Amino acid sequence: MKTLLAIREQDYAWTREAFPSIHPLLLPLCNKPFIEFLIDFAILTKSTAIRLLSDGQLSAVEAWCGNGSRWGIPVSYGSLHDEDCMNTLIDKNRRFCEKERVMVISGFNFIRYDKRQDYAGMANALPDGDWANCSGGAITLAGSPQHPEGRAPEAPPVLSLIPLDTMASYFTTSMETLETGADHYVLPGYGGEPGCAIGRNVVISKSVEIKKPVSIGNNVQLQSGSVIGPSTIIGSNVIIDRASSVSSSIILDNTYLGEHLEVNGRIASGNLLTEPLSGVSIAMEDPHLLSGISQNSPLRSLPRKIVHALAAALLLMLLCIPYLLLWPPLRLTGRWKSKALECLSSSGKQNLTLNIIELTPSGGTLSALAGALSLDRFAMLFRVMAGQLSLIGSTPAEAASNTPDLRAGKPLYRPGVFSYAEAEEWPTSGSERAIVERFHLAHSTALQDVTLTLKAFFNRLHEKSTS
Amino acid sequence: MIITEISKGDVAIIAFNGTLDASSAPELRKNRALNDPLQTVVVDLQKLDFIDSSGLGAIVGVARLKDDRRFGILLSCMNDRVRKVFEITNAQKLFHIFDDTKAAVEYGATRQSTCK
């Protein structure tokens, strides 16, 4: 038997707002990424291969799961469309499915199972159709049973689906998994006794009190006097500072919780504290109370910033004389108009205010010349030298626009003075522009950026001078 | 890049062999089946070793020509390297992608007949 995991973006859209820095399929439940529960279940049914299908980005999941060698089962990846029905999914993956029986797990649902029970016999003996379902999806078997003569176990094993469609369902499912513990699921961490799992490199001060059930991730510091539990999940790379108490709560990865605080029945992720039942969250501005622990080194992007700044300086030198000659007459005659635009920065956290210059199209030769020489971008070059903008990158996205991916601080957005779409002469509006921009953001080096900037500059020169 | 073309009923199968980049992308614009708005085309990418932004642009460009939903470009047998390019750029959302050319041909033929 083989397993298809079909998870659509719309199924997990709510998590983008609630947990912007975590890929939804890697969202931890009891310190184990969601996708690993699905892989475990596929292994329990004795699947020989798994294919993960989604209409969203899977690169983060692919980086995490790889080819499945960690589990000893081949994992591959594919795409689907929102409207694809079961038969279309199987058709689209015909070579993968071959003539074997296929189990399709669809939707963003948690599978409640028990690792000690026999799911393989059941999966092979049941007829075609839904094995389990809920409002958010189903586990469906397709293809003829592989061992029709085999009998299903007399007592059907525990199996049900819990839709993860709200913060509340995520919270209750995490807590249920913690309570059930390692009896039903394979959970991470060392557990000397039931109800307590602790990861690697955990520093626990002498006066810390731990009340079961708890699950603690890797690289955690519990400072003196803190009280952890009961019913508490602490993720990886977390610091709980002195004399704080955490109970019935989830502290997600990369979070610092300050001193003398009491957290009860909440989810903390970075500087965001959420009440799970209502979904109301508050972002803490004071880093001494609650803050994120950044794993990204600012030095990683330094070489690119240096190259961009040097190229920007060179462009500034080249364009300063034409700018000084053309700007005053255009400004005085009203053909040089500027408007402030609030744009998203590459970190996605703060906004940038850019002065967008509009040159009147019917402004005559001077206006056309200024446009051809990209003098409308002249002032933005100083932003490159200050490290706020790239010389070439994405077209700056308006802060007010509905761009959840950008808000989530995805790496494939880096606002630039020039855009890659201009360099490639692609349409500079619409979704197709985003295709070429993402391609170069993922692939181009700092030096290629300089070449593409020149291309964009000369494309604009050519375009404006011919029009 | 070598482009081979065969027909299966109303569906044309075009196979790319080699590299689809700025130098080979213009060949796509010369292909009759790809540029015919009333022709369903299955593009077999099994032997496509590399694709860059120009190649991607050429495929997206010919797909835009087929504005009638009965016809279109279906992609099949993508290797991992090419799939990652489509995924990272979100171009996968524009295409139906199959891992088997025969299944893609059947899908294309069915879509033509059911949408008539």
Interface residues (C-beta under 8 A of the other chain):
Chain A: D55 Q57 L58 S59 Y77 G78 S79 H81 T88 D91 K92 N93 R94 R95 F96 L412 Y420 E424 W426 S431 E432 A434 I435 V436 R438 F439 H440 A442
Chain B: D52 S53 S54 L56 G57 V60 R64 C77 R83 K84 V85 F86 E87 I88 T89 N90 A91 Q92 K93 H96 I97 F98 D99 D100 K102 A103 E106 Y107
